Amino acid sequence: MKIQFLGHSCFSIASGSYTLLIDPFLSASPVAAARAEEVSATHLFVTHGHHDHLGDALAIAARCRPVVYATVETARLFPDDLTVEPGQIGGFVAAPFGGVKWTAALHGSGVPGSLACGYLLTIEGKKIYHAGDTGLSTEMSLLAEENVDAALLPIGDRYTMGPADALRALKLIRPRLVVPMHYNTWPLIRQDAVRFAEAAVAAGTKAVVLQPGETLDL
């Protein structure tokens, strides 16, 4: 399984014949490692409707015809001729690659009546947690029983957790590996990801800092 960081909170996960794309903010991103027309997806995930997460999702969905996952109201942004899997916090659905669970995120949704979310993805028997945009929450402690292999956590601060709270989140989640995201896209969320990774390792969690375009084998 290959996890590629495309900048901000966007990741592409390749597993066999499946390509999972999360929060494809590319065209308007100053740090994107690919153009929207260069990426493909068999399954597309949107954590919430803010422009830096919904991004190019509608255009990519129209071109690639993936299965789309989102919370209920956000899912309604996509046309009826697509295959859309709406869900809510705590819900789980099986998928050809494994399974999808919607997780809580403390954040605005950008869509009236909707909730922001994260995702716990089961792929090849491994679990990847994409936290979405969120602050620190005691509900993250519930993920400790999930045996998370990789946690993709925001560290930018101001709009999400900062590095200090992301380190506290690691104590609750207890993943085998952490990859920071949602930082250095703009000056307001400037952070030292290497310093965060060093602190994570010192606290007992393996950490990998991916530059936009870089790939991690899991």
GITACOR-V49413 format. One record per pair of residues at least 4 apart in sequence whose ideal C-beta (glycine too) atoms are under 6 Angstrom apart, sorted by sequence separation. I is the first residue (numbers start at 1). J is the second residue. D is the distance in whole Angstrom. If there is no record, write none. Layout:
i,j,d
I,J,D
I,J,D
This chain:
i,j,d
6,10,4
25,29,5
34,38,5
56,60,5
57,61,6
60,64,6
70,74,4
78,82,5
87,91,4
95,99,6
156,160,6
161,165,4
169,173,6
210,214,4
14,19,5
34,39,5
48,53,6
49,54,5
70,75,4
94,99,5
95,100,6
109,114,4
122,127,6
143,148,6
157,162,3
161,166,5
200,205,5
5,11,6
26,32,4
47,53,5
78,84,5
109,115,6
154,160,4
183,189,5
184,190,6
201,207,5
13,20,4
61,68,6
93,100,5
109,116,5
121,128,5
154,161,6
200,207,4
3,11,6
4,12,5
46,54,6
85,93,6
155,163,5
170,178,6
183,191,4
208,216,6
12,21,5
27,36,5
75,84,5
92,101,4
107,116,4
120,129,5
3,13,5
26,36,5
68,78,5
197,207,4
11,22,5
46,57,5
75,86,4
91,102,5
105,116,4
119,130,5
155,166,5
2,14,5
105,117,5
118,130,6
197,209,5
10,23,5
89,102,5
105,118,5
118,131,4
153,166,5
180,193,5
1,15,5
9,23,5
10,24,5
68,82,6
72,86,5
118,132,4
10,25,6
87,102,5
89,104,5
102,117,5
103,118,4
117,132,6
194,209,6
67,83,5
68,84,5
69,85,5
116,132,6
180,196,6
193,209,5
8,25,5
44,61,6
61,78,6
71,88,6
103,120,5
101,120,4
127,146,6
129,148,5
21,41,4
36,56,4
8,29,5
19,40,6
61,82,6
127,148,5
7,29,5
19,41,5
44,66,4
127,149,5
128,150,5
129,151,5
130,152,5
131,153,5
151,173,5
160,182,5
178,200,5
19,42,5
20,43,5
21,44,5
22,45,4
36,59,6
41,64,5
43,66,5
99,122,4
126,149,4
7,31,4
18,42,5
23,47,6
36,60,6
40,64,5
42,66,5
43,67,5
44,68,5
45,69,5
46,70,4
98,122,4
151,175,4
7,32,5
41,66,4
49,74,5
98,123,5
136,161,5
148,173,6
153,178,6
155,180,4
7,33,5
97,123,5
107,133,4
135,161,6
156,182,5
6,33,5
25,52,5
105,132,4
107,134,5
133,160,5
148,175,4
149,176,5
150,177,5
151,178,5
152,179,5
154,181,6
156,183,4
178,205,5
6,34,6
25,53,6
46,74,6
106,134,5
154,182,4
155,183,5
163,191,6
26,55,6
27,56,5
105,134,4
106,135,4
136,165,4
140,169,5
152,181,5
177,206,5
178,207,5
179,208,5
23,53,4
25,55,3
26,56,5
143,173,5
144,174,5
158,188,6
24,55,5
69,100,6
106,137,5
141,172,4
179,210,6
24,56,5
136,168,6
140,172,4
167,199,6
24,57,5
136,169,6
140,173,5
156,189,3
163,196,4
104,139,5
156,191,6
170,205,5
24,60,6
155,191,5
74,111,5
73,111,5
73,113,5
74,114,5
73,114,3
155,196,5
71,114,5
71,115,5
71,117,5
49,109,6
50,110,4
48,109,5
49,110,3
48,110,6
49,111,4
48,116,4
150,218,6
47,117,6
45,119,6
18,97,4
15,97,6
47,132,3
15,123,5
22,130,5
15,124,6
1,124,5
31,185,5
9,181,5
9,182,5
8,185,5
33,212,4
33,213,3
31,212,5
5,210,4
7,212,4
5,212,6
5,214,6
4,215,5
2,215,5
3,216,5
2,217,6
3,218,6
1,218,5
